């Protein structure tokens, strides 16, 4: 009866010389380890949430801040004209009212106004005027900001 010789396992720190090869058993060991690892990763990624967890996530999502989007062309035009004076811009939810918020250090609003409202907001209904309406509005804001407090 022939005895089966067991091939020695390679340690992680051992390196093969260019003339050495791994045995089929060693290769299969590595493939088995990688397969098990892949299965674990797949099982982590496909965990199914319970209905209670889904409901909780939805409730938390409802409490997030409302990001009001602004037409990027309009905001670019405002920043082009007003430069660093612009803190941020936003539009009303119907998209008609355009608002530019001026940074406090550039604002010429009275101190009492800033104390009460905390922001120097300048708004105008743009409607069908589009970017030309934004341009006209921002030029008027710039003229106003050049006036003294």
Secondary structure by P-SEA (a helix, b strand, c coil): cbbbbbcccccccccccccccccaaaaaaaaaaaaaaaaaaaaaaaccccaaaaaaaaaaaaaccccccccaaaaaaaaaacccccccccccccccbbbbbcccccccccaaaaaacccbbbbbbcccccaaaaaaaaaaaaaaaaccc
